[in-house]
Amino acid sequence: MTSENKAYNKLIEAGVHPSAQRLAIMEFLMENHTHPTVEDVYKGLCPKIPTLSRTTVYNTLRLFSEHQAAQMITIDEHRVCYDGCVEPHVHFYCKKCKRVIDMPEEEAPKLVQNRNIHGNIVDEIQLYYKGICTECAQKEITEHSN
């Protein structure tokens, strides 16, 4: 199955009308496992779709998130990125290089149905760690040993 067919099916399953721009944005998310921001998606697709606007990308990613076709990861008020994989999994945010990395070896909390915890209705769980990634840690060690 082509990536366009996978993107189309994912949008249909989520109840999102698959326009040409929405398909392109979903394909980008599914092919780029870098947890792109709105700006990353816009820059990645602009050469192929010159009429694409940042507003369209922003609104489309929000729509995907609302329909559980993509996951919005809010690291802080300055960093929001998106993940085409909506299956529960853990993320790691590197404070140095600012990358968001999947951590499939870590057990992710699963929410089968909404939970009532002390009167709070929980309908979504996100788990991410913050720190220094392996690459940045290695660079620090190398720089300090020279």
MIDOSE-1310 file (N, C-alpha, C; in nm, 2 decimals, decimal comma, always signed):
residues 146
mtse	+0,08/-0,12/+0,00/+0,00/+0,00/+0,00/+0,09/+0,12/+0,00; +0,06/+0,22/-0,08/+0,14/+0,34/-0,10/+0,11/+0,43/+0,03; +0,21/+0,52/+0,05/+0,19/+0,61/+0,16/+0,07/+0,70/+0,15; +0,03/+0,73/+0,02/-0,09/+0,81/+0,00/-0,21/+0,74/+0,04
nkay	-0,21/+0,61/+0,01/-0,33/+0,52/+0,05/-0,34/+0,51/+0,20; -0,22/+0,49/+0,26/-0,22/+0,48/+0,41/-0,27/+0,61/+0,47; -0,23/+0,72/+0,42/-0,27/+0,85/+0,47/-0,42/+0,87/+0,45; -0,47/+0,83/+0,33/-0,61/+0,84/+0,30/-0,69/+0,76/+0,40
nkli	-0,65/+0,63/+0,41/-0,72/+0,54/+0,51/-0,72/+0,60/+0,65; -0,61/+0,65/+0,69/-0,60/+0,70/+0,83/-0,70/+0,82/+0,85; -0,71/+0,91/+0,75/-0,80/+1,02/+0,76/-0,95/+0,98/+0,76; -0,98/+0,88/+0,67/-1,12/+0,83/+0,66/-1,15/+0,77/+0,80
eagv	-1,06/+0,68/+0,85/-1,09/+0,62/+0,98/-1,11/+0,72/+1,09; -1,05/+0,83/+1,08/-1,06/+0,94/+1,19/-1,18/+1,03/+1,16; -1,24/+1,01/+1,05/-1,36/+1,09/+1,02/-1,32/+1,23/+0,96; -1,20/+1,24/+0,90/-1,16/+1,37/+0,84/-1,16/+1,36/+0,69
hpsa	-1,23/+1,45/+0,63/-1,24/+1,46/+0,48/-1,10/+1,47/+0,42; -1,05/+1,38/+0,33/-0,92/+1,38/+0,28/-0,90/+1,47/+0,16; -0,88/+1,60/+0,18/-0,85/+1,70/+0,07/-0,70/+1,67/+0,03; -0,66/+1,73/-0,08/-0,53/+1,71/-0,13/-0,42/+1,76/-0,03
qrla	-0,45/+1,88/+0,03/-0,36/+1,94/+0,13/-0,35/+1,85/+0,26; -0,47/+1,81/+0,30/-0,47/+1,72/+0,42/-0,40/+1,59/+0,40; -0,41/+1,53/+0,28/-0,34/+1,41/+0,25/-0,19/+1,43/+0,25; -0,15/+1,54/+0,19/+0,00/+1,58/+0,19/+0,05/+1,59/+0,33
imef	-0,02/+1,66/+0,41/+0,02/+1,68/+0,55/+0,03/+1,55/+0,63; -0,07/+1,47/+0,61/-0,07/+1,34/+0,68/+0,04/+1,25/+0,63; +0,06/+1,25/+0,50/+0,18/+1,17/+0,45/+0,31/+1,22/+0,51; +0,32/+1,35/+0,52/+0,44/+1,41/+0,58/+0,46/+1,36/+0,72
lmen	+0,36/+1,36/+0,80/+0,36/+1,31/+0,94/+0,40/+1,17/+0,94; +0,34/+1,09/+0,85/+0,37/+0,94/+0,86/+0,51/+0,91/+0,81; +0,56/+0,99/+0,72/+0,70/+0,96/+0,67/+0,81/+1,03/+0,75; +0,78/+1,13/+0,82/+0,88/+1,20/+0,90/+0,86/+1,18/+1,05
hthp	+0,94/+1,09/+1,10/+0,92/+1,05/+1,25/+1,01/+1,14/+1,34; +1,01/+1,27/+1,30/+1,10/+1,37/+1,37/+1,01/+1,45/+1,46; +0,88/+1,43/+1,47/+0,79/+1,51/+1,56/+0,80/+1,65/+1,51; +0,76/+1,68/+1,39/+0,77/+1,81/+1,33/+0,68/+1,91/+1,39
tved	+0,72/+2,04/+1,39/+0,64/+2,15/+1,43/+0,56/+2,20/+1,31; +0,47/+2,29/+1,33/+0,39/+2,35/+1,22/+0,49/+2,40/+1,11; +0,59/+2,47/+1,16/+0,69/+2,53/+1,07/+0,77/+2,42/+0,99; +0,80/+2,31/+1,06/+0,87/+2,20/+0,99/+0,78/+2,14/+0,88
vykg	+0,66/+2,12/+0,91/+0,57/+2,07/+0,80/+0,55/+2,17/+0,69; +0,53/+2,29/+0,72/+0,52/+2,40/+0,62/+0,64/+2,40/+0,53; +0,76/+2,41/+0,59/+0,88/+2,41/+0,51/+0,90/+2,29/+0,43; +0,86/+2,17/+0,48/+0,88/+2,05/+0,41/+0,79/+2,03/+0,29
lcpk	+0,67/+2,09/+0,30/+0,57/+2,07/+0,19/+0,56/+2,19/+0,10; +0,61/+2,31/+0,14/+0,60/+2,43/+0,05/+0,66/+2,41/-0,09; +0,78/+2,34/-0,10/+0,83/+2,32/-0,24/+0,73/+2,24/-0,33; +0,66/+2,15/-0,27/+0,57/+2,07/-0,35/+0,43/+2,13/-0,37
iptl	+0,39/+2,21/-0,27/+0,26/+2,28/-0,27/+0,28/+2,43/-0,24; +0,32/+2,50/-0,35/+0,35/+2,65/-0,33/+0,24/+2,73/-0,27; +0,11/+2,68/-0,29/+0,00/+2,76/-0,24/-0,04/+2,73/-0,09; +0,04/+2,64/-0,03/+0,01/+2,60/+0,11/+0,05/+2,72/+0,20
srtt	-0,03/+2,74/+0,30/+0,00/+2,85/+0,40/+0,02/+2,79/+0,53; +0,09/+2,87/+0,62/+0,12/+2,82/+0,75/-0,01/+2,80/+0,83; -0,11/+2,89/+0,80/-0,24/+2,88/+0,87/-0,31/+2,75/+0,83; -0,30/+2,71/+0,71/-0,36/+2,58/+0,67/-0,29/+2,47/+0,74
vynt	-0,16/+2,47/+0,75/-0,09/+2,36/+0,82/-0,13/+2,36/+0,96; -0,13/+2,48/+1,03/-0,17/+2,49/+1,17/-0,31/+2,43/+1,19; -0,40/+2,48/+1,11/-0,54/+2,44/+1,13/-0,56/+2,29/+1,10; -0,49/+2,24/+1,00/-0,50/+2,10/+0,97/-0,44/+2,01/+1,08
lrlf	-0,33/+2,04/+1,13/-0,27/+1,97/+1,24/-0,36/+1,97/+1,36; -0,42/+2,08/+1,39/-0,51/+2,09/+1,50/-0,63/+2,00/+1,48; -0,68/+2,00/+1,35/-0,79/+1,91/+1,32/-0,76/+1,76/+1,34; -0,64/+1,73/+1,29/-0,59/+1,59/+1,30/-0,58/+1,55/+1,45
sehq	-0,53/+1,64/+1,53/-0,52/+1,61/+1,68/-0,66/+1,59/+1,74; -0,75/+1,68/+1,70/-0,89/+1,67/+1,76/-0,96/+1,54/+1,72; -0,93/+1,49/+1,60/-0,99/+1,36/+1,55/-0,90/+1,24/+1,58; -0,79/+1,26/+1,66/-0,70/+1,15/+1,69/-0,64/+1,08/+1,57
aaqm	-0,62/+1,16/+1,47/-0,54/+1,12/+1,35/-0,39/+1,15/+1,37; -0,36/+1,24/+1,46/-0,22/+1,27/+1,49/-0,22/+1,31/+1,64; -0,10/+1,30/+1,70/-0,09/+1,34/+1,84/-0,02/+1,47/+1,85; -0,07/+1,56/+1,93/-0,01/+1,69/+1,95/+0,07/+1,67/+2,08
itid	+0,20/+1,70/+2,07/+0,29/+1,69/+2,19/+0,33/+1,83/+2,23; +0,28/+1,87/+2,35/+0,31/+2,00/+2,40/+0,42/+1,99/+2,50; +0,54/+2,03/+2,46/+0,66/+2,02/+2,55/+0,65/+2,14/+2,65; +0,63/+2,26/+2,60/+0,61/+2,38/+2,68/+0,54/+2,48/+2,59
ehrv	+0,52/+2,60/+2,64/+0,44/+2,70/+2,57/+0,51/+2,74/+2,44; +0,63/+2,71/+2,42/+0,71/+2,75/+2,30/+0,73/+2,64/+2,20; +0,70/+2,52/+2,24/+0,73/+2,40/+2,16/+0,61/+2,31/+2,15; +0,55/+2,30/+2,04/+0,44/+2,21/+2,01/+0,48/+2,14/+1,88
cydg	+0,47/+2,01/+1,89/+0,51/+1,93/+1,77/+0,40/+1,82/+1,75; +0,41/+1,75/+1,64/+0,30/+1,66/+1,61/+0,37/+1,52/+1,57; +0,29/+1,42/+1,60/+0,33/+1,28/+1,57/+0,22/+1,21/+1,50; +0,26/+1,15/+1,39/+0,16/+1,07/+1,31/+0,12/+0,94/+1,38
cvep	+0,20/+0,90/+1,48/+0,17/+0,77/+1,55/+0,08/+0,81/+1,67; -0,04/+0,76/+1,68/-0,13/+0,79/+1,79/-0,13/+0,68/+1,89; -0,06/+0,57/+1,87/-0,05/+0,46/+1,96/+0,02/+0,51/+2,09; -0,01/+0,47/+2,21/+0,06/+0,52/+2,33/+0,21/+0,49/+2,32
hvhf	+0,29/+0,59/+2,34/+0,43/+0,57/+2,35/+0,50/+0,69/+2,42; +0,61/+0,66/+2,47/+0,69/+0,76/+2,55/+0,78/+0,85/+2,46; +0,79/+0,97/+2,49/+0,88/+1,06/+2,42/+0,99/+1,12/+2,51; +1,10/+1,16/+2,45/+1,21/+1,22/+2,53/+1,24/+1,35/+2,46
yckk	+1,25/+1,46/+2,54/+1,28/+1,59/+2,49/+1,42/+1,63/+2,53; +1,51/+1,65/+2,43/+1,65/+1,69/+2,47/+1,65/+1,84/+2,49; +1,70/+1,89/+2,60/+1,70/+2,03/+2,64/+1,81/+2,10/+2,56; +1,91/+2,03/+2,51/+2,02/+2,09/+2,43/+1,98/+2,11/+2,28
ckrv	+1,95/+2,00/+2,21/+1,93/+2,00/+2,07/+1,78/+2,02/+2,03; +1,70/+2,01/+2,13/+1,55/+2,04/+2,12/+1,48/+1,93/+2,04; +1,54/+1,82/+2,02/+1,47/+1,71/+1,94/+1,38/+1,64/+2,04; +1,27/+1,58/+1,98/+1,18/+1,49/+2,05/+1,20/+1,35/+1,99
idmp	+1,23/+1,26/+2,07/+1,27/+1,12/+2,03/+1,17/+1,02/+2,09; +1,13/+0,93/+2,01/+1,04/+0,82/+2,06/+1,13/+0,73/+2,15; +1,07/+0,67/+2,25/+1,13/+0,58/+2,34/+1,05/+0,45/+2,35; +1,05/+0,37/+2,24/+0,96/+0,25/+2,24/+0,99/+0,15/+2,34
eeea	+1,11/+0,15/+2,40/+1,14/+0,05/+2,50/+1,08/+0,08/+2,64; +1,04/+0,21/+2,66/+0,97/+0,25/+2,78/+0,82/+0,22/+2,78; +0,77/+0,16/+2,88/+0,63/+0,13/+2,89/+0,55/+0,26/+2,90; +0,45/+0,27/+2,81/+0,36/+0,39/+2,80/+0,23/+0,36/+2,87
pklv	+0,18/+0,46/+2,95/+0,05/+0,44/+3,01/-0,06/+0,43/+2,90; -0,15/+0,34/+2,92/-0,26/+0,33/+2,82/-0,39/+0,37/+2,89; -0,47/+0,43/+2,81/-0,60/+0,48/+2,86/-0,71/+0,41/+2,77; -0,77/+0,30/+2,82/-0,87/+0,23/+2,74/-1,00/+0,31/+2,73
qnrn	-1,03/+0,37/+2,84/-1,15/+0,45/+2,85/-1,13/+0,57/+2,95; -1,21/+0,67/+2,94/-1,19/+0,78/+3,04/-1,19/+0,73/+3,18; -1,11/+0,79/+3,26/-1,10/+0,76/+3,40/-1,13/+0,87/+3,49; -1,19/+0,84/+3,60/-1,23/+0,94/+3,70/-1,13/+0,93/+3,81
ihgn	-1,04/+1,03/+3,82/-0,94/+1,03/+3,93/-0,96/+1,15/+4,02; -1,01/+1,12/+4,14/-1,05/+1,23/+4,23/-1,14/+1,33/+4,17; -1,24/+1,29/+4,10/-1,33/+1,38/+4,03/-1,29/+1,44/+3,90; -1,16/+1,42/+3,86/-1,11/+1,47/+3,74/-1,13/+1,36/+3,63
ivde	-1,19/+1,40/+3,52/-1,21/+1,31/+3,41/-1,09/+1,31/+3,32; -1,01/+1,20/+3,31/-0,89/+1,19/+3,23/-0,93/+1,13/+3,10; -0,90/+1,20/+2,99/-0,93/+1,14/+2,86/-0,81/+1,13/+2,77; -0,70/+1,17/+2,82/-0,57/+1,17/+2,74/-0,45/+1,16/+2,83
iqly	-0,36/+1,08/+2,79/-0,23/+1,07/+2,87/-0,12/+1,09/+2,78; -0,02/+1,17/+2,82/+0,10/+1,19/+2,75/+0,22/+1,17/+2,85; +0,32/+1,10/+2,81/+0,43/+1,09/+2,90/+0,56/+1,12/+2,82; +0,64/+1,21/+2,87/+0,77/+1,24/+2,81/+0,87/+1,27/+2,92
ykgi	+0,99/+1,24/+2,89/+1,10/+1,27/+2,97/+1,17/+1,39/+2,92; +1,24/+1,46/+3,00/+1,33/+1,57/+2,96/+1,47/+1,55/+3,01; +1,57/+1,59/+2,93/+1,70/+1,57/+2,97/+1,80/+1,60/+2,86; +1,91/+1,53/+2,86/+2,01/+1,55/+2,75/+2,02/+1,41/+2,68
ctec	+2,00/+1,42/+2,54/+2,00/+1,29/+2,46/+2,14/+1,24/+2,46; +2,15/+1,11/+2,41/+2,28/+1,04/+2,40/+2,38/+1,12/+2,32; +2,34/+1,17/+2,20/+2,43/+1,24/+2,11/+2,49/+1,37/+2,18; +2,40/+1,44/+2,24/+2,45/+1,57/+2,31/+2,54/+1,53/+2,43
aqke	+2,50/+1,43/+2,50/+2,58/+1,39/+2,62/+2,72/+1,34/+2,57; +2,73/+1,27/+2,46/+2,86/+1,23/+2,41/+2,94/+1,35/+2,36; +2,88/+1,45/+2,30/+2,95/+1,57/+2,26/+3,01/+1,64/+2,38; +2,93/+1,65/+2,49/+2,98/+1,71/+2,61/+3,10/+1,64/+2,66
iteh	+3,09/+1,51/+2,67/+3,20/+1,43/+2,72/+3,33/+1,45/+2,63; +3,31/+1,45/+2,50/+3,42/+1,47/+2,41/+3,48/+1,60/+2,42; +3,40/+1,71/+2,43/+3,45/+1,84/+2,45/+3,52/+1,86/+2,58; +3,48/+1,80/+2,68/+3,54/+1,82/+2,82/+3,67/+1,74/+2,83
sn	+3,68/+1,63/+2,75/+3,80/+1,55/+2,76/+3,91/+1,60/+2,67; +3,89/+1,70/+2,59/+3,99/+1,75/+2,50/+4,06/+1,87/+2,56
